[in-house]
């Protein structure tokens, strides 16, 4: 089996719902990312064997294979194929796994793994809600309903279940949320994100334009008192909108190659894919799969939690990385060191390669070797990726 390397990584700065990125069509936004990846390695896009793009809400402007539309929007040759992937919040992390598996097998040499989600233009849940409202049914068959006693699967319910199962109180979750904003603020002020963000031109409400290069969701003046005062999502719950990921518009991507791809491009790798794991778990509690997934990935890789220098665990809700820390025994100082989705936003299908771009940059900035990325996913799933920094 061959090796898989990452040779380029990029992401847009996140936009709030209805914010600075609202005027960008998702195919155009993703196309800009594809062009940036090709530009970083100074190659002809015709060399790309495939584009695999994560997208959760594949409806409206993100329907009919958004990956192919992004390739065409980018101006790539028509010969470059593309496909869209939905593994819920882990969609573009899964595209990275598929890309790595393709180049490791030798069936392809240069593959772009990417993701896009415009949550302003294609609201979360639209792909299920709109058909249901028009009499076209729901995603759950009678068998699924019978198996789970008619339970209505909900990430919000699952996040609260995780908080209660692992004994996480509201104060802990609020403190974690504040830290996400503080770390993101520090990263912006230190210029850390400059190396990973592709600035895009946006039109402001007054009609003027600017280059959007700072994640719009960061609250630079966040306080614990302010976060603690936000209304609970559930009457008897522990989570609020302030301890949940922000709705976000964004796109991201990485270029993955094998040894032949390195030769064809004439570039040095940023990182080597060290290990890939994906697991399934209980779809009712839904969001705790990163915990057993991490343990399984480390076991398969022959590593311990202490062998990993930095972690990216998606902050879908504060309860998820907090429970993950508690159960894995990981050093909290190594987790989401530049902030996470609570501050930076969670553009669903784009979050997987977005987190990987941030992880690679953080490993480089800090001179560290191994990074591990994982995220909870709808349906009780989780991807786990371990990378070795080669910069």
N, C-alpha and C positions, 0 to 999 in steps of 0.2 A: 504493500500500500504506500502510495506517495504521500508527500507532505502538502499542506495548504498554507499559503502565506497571504497576509493582507499587505497590499502595497500602497493603498490610498484610502483615506477616510474623510468624510465631510458631513456637515449637517447645517441646516438653516437655524437661525435663532427662532425660538418659539414665538408664536403670536397668540394673544388672548382671543377668546371667542368674540368675534365681531371687532377685533382689534386691527393691528397694523398689517397683518397678512391676509385679511379678509378678501382682498381683491385679486389674489393669486388663485387662478384655476389650479386644482391639484396636479393635473398632468403637466402644466407649465412649471410648477414649483419642483416637481420631481425631475422634470427634464433639465432644469438648471443644475440640480445635484449631479445628474448623470454627466453633464458636460464638465462640471468641475472635477469629477473623478478622472475623466479622460485627460483633462488639462494637467492635472497634478503629475501624471506619468508621461506627459508629452507624447501621446500616441494617437494614431488614427482610430476612431471608434469602430471601424470595420473589424478590428482585431477581437472585439468582444464576442464571445461565443454565446452568451445568453445574459439577459437581465431578469432577475427574479425580484419581485417587489411585494412587500407586505402592505396590506390595506385591509382594515376591518370592515368598514361600512362601504361595501361595494354596491353603491346605488347612485343614481344621478350622475354627477360629474366624475364619480369614481367607479362607474360600472363599465361593462363591456371591455374588461381587461385593461385596467388603468396603466399597467406596466407597458403594454404595447403603445398606448396613447402617449405615454411619457417619452418613450423612445422616439416616436415620430415628432413630438413637440421639441425634443432636443435637437432635431435635425440629423440624427444618426442615419446611416444607410438603412434602407428598407430591409436589407439582408440580416440585420441584427434582430433576433427573436426576443420575446419577452413573455413572462407569465406572472400572474398575480396570486398571492398566497394569503390565506386567512387562518392563522392560528391565534385569533383574538389578539390580546395585547402583546403576545410574543411573535407576531407575524413576521416582522423583519429580522428578529433573532433566528427564526426558523429559516428565512431566506439565506442567512449566513451559513446555517448548517447545510442546507441543500447545495449552496455554492461550494462549500468546502468539500462535501462528499463528491461533487461532480469533478472537481479538479484532482482530488486524491485518487479517484478511480482512473483518471487519465482520459476519460471520454470528452472532457473539455479542458482548456488551458487557462482561459481568462473569463471570469464570470463576475458580474456586478450583483451584489446583494444589497437591497435597498428597501425603503419604505416611505409611504406618504399618507397623510391624513389631514384633510381640511375639515376640522370639526365645526367651523363657522358655516361653510358652504354645504356640507353634507353632515347633518347632525347625528350624533351617536344614537344608534338604535333604529335609524330610518329604514334600513334594509329589512327589518322584521316588522316594525310598526306600520309602515305604509301598506304593505300587502294585507296585514291583519285587519286594518281599518277598512279595506275594500273587499273583504270577504275571501281572501286567498289563504287563510289559515295561518298557523304558527309553526315555528321550527320543530317543536316537540311532537313526536308521534304518540299514539295511544300507548304503545309499549313503554316509552320513556315515562310518560305520565303515570302509568301503573307501577312501574319500577320504583318511582320516588313519591308515590302516594299523592300525586297531583301537585307536588311542590313547585312553586314558581321560582326558578333559579334567579338569583340576584347577587351581583357582586357587592352591593351595599350590605345586604344581609350577611353574606359570607365574611366581609371585613369585620363586622360586629361580632360574628361567631368566633373569629380568630382572636379578637381582643379578649373576649370572655374566656375562651379555652386556655389561653396562655397567661391569664391574670394581668392584663395590661390595663391600667386605669387611665382616665382622661388626662390627668396631669402628665403622665409619662408620654402620651401621644402628642400633647400640646408642646412639650419640651422638644420632642424629636422634630416636630414641624418647624419650630422656631430655628432650630439648628440648621435645617435645610436651607432656609432663607439666608441665614448668616454665612454659611459656607459658600453659597452661590454669590452673595454680595462680595465676599472676600476674593473669590475667583475673578469676578468682573473687574474689580479695582486693581488686581494684580496683572490684568491682561492675559490671564491663563486661557480663556476661551478663544482668543484671537486666532490661535493656530487651528482651531477645529471648525469655526463658523464661516459659512459662505454668506456674505452680506448680500441682501437682495433689495432692489429699489421698491419702496412702498410710497403710496400717496396718503398723506395725512388728511384729517377732516377739513383743514383749511385750504386744501388743494395743492399745497406744496409737497415736494418729494424729498425723501431722505433714504440713506442706505440703512436698512434694518439689520443690526448686528449685535443687539443685546436682548437676551430672552426677556420678553415683555412681562412675564408673570412674577419676576423677582420683586419682593417687597423689601426695598432697601431700608425702610423705616419700621420693619416688623418688630413687635414687642410681645412678650409673653402675655401681658395683660390683654392686648388686642386679640391675640389668637384664642385665649381662654374665653373671651366674651362672645365668640361666634356660636350661633344656635346649633344645637345637636341635630344630626341628620335623622335620628330616631328618638322617640320620647324617652326610652329607657337605655339609650345607647351611650357610647363613649367617643364617637367620632363626629367631626363637624366638617364643613366645607374647607376649613383651614387645615385640617389634618388629612385631607384627601388630595390626590393629584389634580392639577388644573387642566381644564379643557384647553386644548392647544392645537394650533395649526403648525404643521412642519413637515419637513422631508429630510431624509438622511440616506447615506449609503457608504459601502466599502467595496473596494475591488479586491477580489480573491483570485489567486493564481497558484499554479504548481511550479515545479522546477523549470519546465519548458516555458511556462508563461514568464518567469523571471528572465530567461534568456531572450525570449521574443521581445519583451519590453525594454530590456537593458537597464533594469532598476534594481535597487536593493530593497529588501522587505522591511516593513515596519514591525511586523509581528508574525509569529507562527501560531497556527491553530493547534493547541496542545491536546484538547479533549472536547468532545461533543456528547451531550446526554439530553434526552427528553423523557419526561415521565408523565403519567396520568394519576389522578387521585380522585377523591370524593368531590363530585360536582355540586354538592349542596354547600359544604363549607367553602369549596371552590378555590380559595386563594392561598392555601397553605402548602401547595405542592413544591414550592422552592425549597422547603426544609428537607423532605426526603430526597428531592432531586439533587441538592447539593451534597448530601451525605453519600448518595450513590455515585455521583460523578467523581468525588474525591477517592472513593474506594476503587473505582475502575481505573482511575489515573495513577493509583499508587501514591497518593499525596495525603497530607493532613491539612487541616484548616490553617495551621500556622505556616504552611509552605506558601500560602497565597499572600502576596504583598498588598493588593488592593482589591476591593469588592465593589461591584455595582449591582445593587438589588433594587429593582424598580419600586419607587414610592407610590404605588397605586393608592394605598392608604397607609398611614403611619403604622398601623398595626402589623403590616406584613413584614417590613424590614426589622421592626422591633422584635417580633416573635422569632424571626430568622436569627437575629443576633443571640437571643436567649437560648435557642435550641442548638445552634451550631457552636457556640462558644467563641465566635470570631471576635477579633479586636475591634471595638466600635470606632477606633481612630482610623481604621483602614476602610471604613464603609462610606461610599458616596462622598468622597472627600471634597468634591466641588459642588455639593448640593445635589438634589434629586428632583423628581417630578412634582413634589409639593411646591417647590419654588420655580423650577424650570419648565414645568408643563409635561403632559403625557399625550403626545399626538398618536395614540393608539398604534396603528400599523407602522409608524415611523420610529417608534421608541426603541426597538431592538437594535438597529444599526446606529441610532442616535446614542444610546448608552455605550455601545462598543466604541464609537468615535471618541466619546468623552473618556472612557477607560484607557484607551491607547494613549491619548494625550496626557492623562494623569500619570500613567506609568512612565512616560518619557520625561515629563516635567520633574518628577520625583526620583528618577533614576532607579526605578524598581523593575523587577523581572516578571513575576507572574500576576495575572489578573483573572478574576472569576466574575462572570456576569450571570444573573438569573432574574426571572420575573414571573409573577403569578399571571395566570391566563384563564379566561373564561372557559368553563367546562371542567375545571379542576386539573389544568395542565401546567407544566413548567419546563422551559428550556434552561440548560446550564452549559455555559461555554467557558473554557479555560484557555487563555492565550499567554504566550511567552513574548515579552517585549524584546525586540532585536535592534532598537534604535540606539 
